[in-house]
Each structure stands twice: as structure tokens, then as C-alpha cells.
Amino acid sequence: MSKEYPTVKAKVHITLKSGVLDPQGKAIANALAHLGFDGLGEVRQGKVIEIELAETDPAKARDSVDAMCRKLLANTVIENYAIEIA
């Protein structure tokens, strides 16, 4: 994105909803246990998406990113998402 425009940076944290099976989280937990890390509870895997927007109003940026999440970035049937605006 060109630096000519004022920008807002957003981070979207996407995780599986509680109760949805997380085979990647289970594999990570098993690997950590095999490496000697004891006392682990449930391990859940997720993703972070960073987006730079040509926007000066944080509320408008949040609304735009929320729409992106609902339309493409998150599967809202099985995933939750949280948005951070910097």
C-alpha cells in the first residue's frame, strides 16, 4: 500500500469456536508433550491476519475489517474472530 495515504493497521485473530474439534491443536499438544513439556491443558490453533487500510477513522476501519471477516476471512459457523485496530 502506498505511504501517500494515512493508514490504519488491523490485526484479526481467528480461532475455532469452543466445541469444534481442533486436530492441529491436538497434534501440537502431542508434539509438545513428546518434547517433554508437561502440564499442558487444551491447545487450540488459530491464525492472525494483518491488514493495512487507507483509512483515518478507526471506527470505519473496524467496520470494514468486520465486513471482511464475515464475508471471507472467517468461517463464522465454526470460527470466532477478534479485531485489533492500531
PAZAPA-4460 file (N, C-alpha, C; in steps of 0.05 Angstrom, whole numbers, plus 32768, in hexadecimal, padded with zeros to 4 digits):
% residues 86
    n_x    n_y    n_z   ca_x   ca_y   ca_z    c_x    c_y    c_z   seq   type   mol
   8011   7FE9   8000   8000   8000   8000   8012   8019   8000     1      M     A
   800B   802C   7FF1   801A   8045   7FEE   801A   8054   8009     2      S     A
   8030   8060   8010   8032   806F   8028   8027   808C   8025     3      K     A
   801C   8092   800E   8010   80AC   8009   7FF7   80B0   8019     4      E     A
   7FEA   809A   8020   7FD0   809C   802E   7FD4   8096   804C     5      Y     A
   7FC6   80A4   805D   7FC7   809C   8079   7FBB   8080   807C     6      P     A
   7FC8   8070   808D   7FBF   8054   808F   7FB9   804D   80AC     7      T     A
   7FA9   8039   80AE   7FA3   802C   80C8   7FAA   800F   80C4     8      V     A
   7FB6   8003   80D9   7FBD   7FE7   80D8   7FAA   7FD7   80E9     9      K     A
   7FA1   7FC1   80DE   7F8E   7FB0   80ED   7F9A   7F94   80EF    10      A     A
   7F96   7F87   8105   7F9D   7F6B   8109   7F83   7F5C   810F    11      K     A
   7F7F   7F45   8101   7F68   7F34   8105   7F72   7F1A   8110    12      V     A
   7F68   7F13   8128   7F6F   7EF9   8135   7F57   7EE7   8130    13      H     A
   7F5C   7ED0   8123   7F47   7EBD   811C   7F4C   7EA3   812B    14      I     A
   7F39   7E99   8139   7F3B   7E80   8148   7F22   7E70   8144    15      T     A
   7F25   7E55   8147   7F0E   7E44   8146   7EFC   7E48   815E    16      L     A
   7EE2   7E46   815A   7ECF   7E49   8170   7ED3   7E32   8184    17      K     A
   7ECC   7E37   819D   7ECD   7E23   81B1   7EBA   7E0C   81A8    18      S     A
   7EC4   7DF3   81AC   7EB4   7DDC   81A4   7EBA   7DD2   8188    19      G     A
   7EC7   7DE2   8178   7ECF   7DD9   815D   7EE9   7DCA   815F    20      V     A
   7EEB   7DB2   8154   7F03   7DA3   8155   7F1A   7DB2   8148    21      L     A
   7F32   7DB0   8155   7F49   7DBF   814B   7F60   7DAA   8148    22      D     A
   7F61   7D9B   8131   7F76   7D87   812E   7F92   7D93   812E    23      P     A
   7F96   7DAB   8124   7FB0   7DB8   8124   7FB9   7DBE   8141    24      Q     A
   7FA6   7DC8   8151   7FAC   7DCE   816D   7FB4   7DB5   817B    25      G     A
   7FA5   7D9E   8176   7FAB   7D85   8182   7FC7   7D7B   817A    26      K     A
   7FCE   7D7E   8160   7FE9   7D76   8157   7FFF   7D86   8164    27      A     A
   7FFA   7DA0   8167   800D   7DB2   8175   8011   7DA9   8192    28      I     A
   7FFB   7DA3   819F   7FFC   7D9B   81BB   800C   7D81   81BE    29      A     A
   8006   7D6E   81AC   8015   7D54   81AD   8033   7D58   81A8    30      N     A
   803A   7D69   8194   8056   7D6E   818E   8064   7D7C   81A6    31      A     A
   8056   7D8E   81B3   8062   7D9C   81CA   8066   7D88   81E1    32      L     A
   8053   7D76   81E5   8056   7D62   81FA   806D   7D4F   81F4    33      A     A
   8071   7D48   81DB   8087   7D36   81D3   80A2   7D45   81D7    34      H     A
   80A2   7D5F   81D6   80BA   7D6F   81DA   80C0   7D74   81F7    35      L     A
   80AE   7D69   8208   80B3   7D6C   8225   80A5   7D83   8233    36      G     A
   8093   7D90   8225   8084   7DA6   8231   806C   7D9A   823F    37      F     A
   806C   7D9A   825A   8057   7D8E   826A   8043   7DA3   8273    38      D     A
   802D   7D9A   827D   8019   7DAB   8289   8009   7DBC   8275    39      G     A
   8007   7DB3   825D   7FF8   7DC2   8249   7FDB   7DBC   824B    40      L     A
   7FCB   7DD1   8249   7FAE   7DCD   8246   7FA7   7DCB   8229    41      G     A
   7F8F   7DD3   8222   7F87   7DD3   8206   7F98   7DE6   81F5    42      E     A
   7FA0   7DDE   81DE   7FAF   7DEF   81CB   7F9D   7DF4   81B3    43      V     A
   7F98   7E0D   81AC   7F88   7E14   8195   7F99   7E24   8182    44      R     A
   7F96   7E1E   8168   7FA6   7E2B   8153   7F94   7E40   8146    45      Q     A
   7F9F   7E56   813E   7F90   7E6B   8130   7FA2   7E79   811B    46      G     A
   7F99   7E90   8112   7FA8   7E9F   80FF   7FA5   7EBD   8104    47      K     A
   7FB9   7ECC   80FC   7FB8   7EE9   80FE   7FBC   7EF5   80E2    48      V     A
   7FAA   7F07   80DB   7FAD   7F15   80C1   7FB1   7F32   80C6    49      I     A
   7FC6   7F3E   80BA   7FCB   7F5A   80BD   7FC3   7F69   80A4    50      E     A
   7FB5   7F7F   80A7   7FAA   7F8E   8090   7FB1   7FAB   8094    51      I     A
   7FBB   7FB8   8080   7FBF   7FD5   8080   7FAA   7FE2   806E    52      E     A
   7F9C   7FF5   807A   7F86   8002   806B   7F8C   8020   8067    53      L     A
   7F84   802A   8050   7F86   8047   804B   7F6E   8054   8058    54      A     A
   7F70   8059   8072   7F59   8063   8081   7F64   8073   8099    55      E     A
   7F57   8088   80A0   7F60   8097   80B8   7F4D   8093   80D0    56      T     A
   7F35   808A   80CB   7F21   8087   80E0   7F21   806A   80EA    57      D     A
   7F2A   8066   8103   7F2C   804A   810D   7F11   803B   810D    58      P     A
   7EFB   8049   8112   7EE0   803D   8111   7ED9   8033   80F5    59      A     A
   7EDF   8043   80E1   7EDA   803A   80C6   7EEC   8023   80BE    60      K     A
   7F05   8024   80C7   7F18   800E   80C2   7F0D   7FF4   80CE    61      A     A
   7F04   7FF6   80E8   7EFA   7FDE   80F5   7EE1   7FD3   80E6    62      R     A
   7ECF   7FE5   80DE   7EB8   7FDC   80CF   7EBF   7FCE   80B5    63      D     A
   7ED3   7FD9   80A7   7EDC   7FCD   808E   7EE9   7FB1   8093    64      S     A
   7EFA   7FAF   80A7   7F07   7F96   80AD   7EF2   7F81   80B7    65      V     A
   7EDE   7F8A   80C6   7EC9   7F79   80CF   7EBA   7F6D   80B7    66      D     A
   7EB4   7F7E   80A3   7EA7   7F74   808B   7EB9   7F60   807C    67      A     A
   7ED3   7F65   807B   7EE6   7F52   806E   7EE5   7F37   807C    68      M     A
   7EE4   7F38   8097   7EE3   7F1F   80A6   7ECA   7F10   80A0    69      C     A
   7EB3   7F1D   80A0   7E9A   7F10   809C   7E97   7F05   8080    70      R     A
   7EA3   7F13   806C   7EA0   7F0A   8050   7EB6   7EF7   8047    71      K     A
   7ECE   7EF7   8053   7EE4   7EE7   8048   7EF7   7EDC   805C    72      L     A
   7F00   7EEC   806F   7F17   7EE4   807F   7F11   7ECE   8094    73      L     A
   7EF8   7ECE   809F   7EF1   7EBB   80B4   7ED8   7EAB   80AB    74      A     A
   7ED8   7E92   80B2   7EC0   7E82   80AE   7EB1   7E84   80C8    75      N     A
   7E9E   7E96   80C9   7E90   7E9D   80E2   7E7F   7E86   80ED    76      T     A
   7E7B   7E71   80DE   7E6D   7E59   80E8   7E7E   7E4B   80FD    77      V     A
   7E98   7E49   80F7   7EAA   7E3A   8109   7EC1   7E4B   8115    78      I     A
   7EC3   7E64   810D   7ED9   7E75   8117   7ECF   7E8F   8124    79      E     A
   7EDF   7E98   8138   7EDB   7EB2   8144   7EF2   7EC4   813A    80      N     A
   7EED   7EDE   813A   7F02   7EF0   8133   7F02   7F08   8145    81      Y     A
   7F1A   7F14   8149   7F1C   7F2C   8159   7F2D   7F40   8149    82      A     A
   7F26   7F59   8149   7F33   7F6D   8139   7F42   7F80   814B    83      I     A
   7F5B   7F86   8145   7F6B   7F9A   8153   7F71   7FB0   813F    84      E     A
   7F6C   7FC9   8146   7F73   7FE0   8134   7F89   7FEF   8142    85      I     A
   7F9F   7FF3   8133   7FB6   8002   813E   7FB7   801E   8132    86      A     A
***
